[in-house]
Amino acid sequence: MKTLRKMDPPVARRLYAAVHALADNPRPAAATALVGGDGQMRLRVGDYRVIYEIEDDRLLVLVLHLAHRREVYRGGRW
């Protein structure tokens, strides 16, 4: 949520809606598995990416990273 507060309001609203929708459908058609990831998924929301993982045994969707596409993959693991 801290990251969303720093963004432009229209972008933050779109990202918030996308993350919130993951609660109902953690594997939307637009999401893809990260290559080389340990079960992490990537969701594209315009020029932004949401990196998350699903813990089915606990019914949990954990958002690991949320950033612009040019920045999201920098810095290695989340």
N, C-alpha and C positions, 0 to 999 in steps of 0.2 A: 504494500500500500504506500510505503514511503516513496518508492519510485514513481508511482502514479501521480502523487501530489506535485512532483517536479515537472510534469509534462503539461503540454497544452491541454486545456480542458476537453476539446473534442476528441483528441487522440486518447486521452485517459479514459473517457467514457467508452470508447470502442474496445479498448483493452480490458477494462473492467467487465464489460458485458461478455466478452469472449471467455475470460477466466471464470466468470460466474456460470456460464453455460457448460463448462467442463464438469460441474457438479452433477448435472443431469445426464450428460453424454461425454464421458472421458475419452472416448475414441471417435471423434467426429471424422467424417470423410476427408476433411481438409488437413488432418493431422498426419504426420509421417514419423516413423521411427528414425532416430538419429543413427547415422552410420558410425559404428564403433562405440556407441553408447551402451550402457548397461540398463536397457529398458527405458531410456529417456525418449520422450516424444517432443516433436516440434510442431507448433501451430503458428501459421502465418496470419498476421492481422495487418494488412496493408504493408507498410515498410517496417513493421515491428515483428519480432518473434517472441513467442512464449515457449520456454523450455520447461518441461514438467515431466514428472514420473507418476505412475499409477501404482498404488499398493492395494491390490485387489483383496488381499486377506484382511485388511483393515478398512476397506471401502474409503480410501483416502487418495486425493489428487494433490500432489505436492508441487507447487510452482517453484522451480529452482532459479530461473533467471528470466527477466523480461527486459528487452532493450531493442534499440534500433538494429536493423539487420547488419549494418557495418560494424557494430560493436558486440553483438551477442555472442559470437564465437571466440572472442579474444579472452585470454586469461585462463584457458584450460577448463578444468572441472569446476562444478558448482558446489 
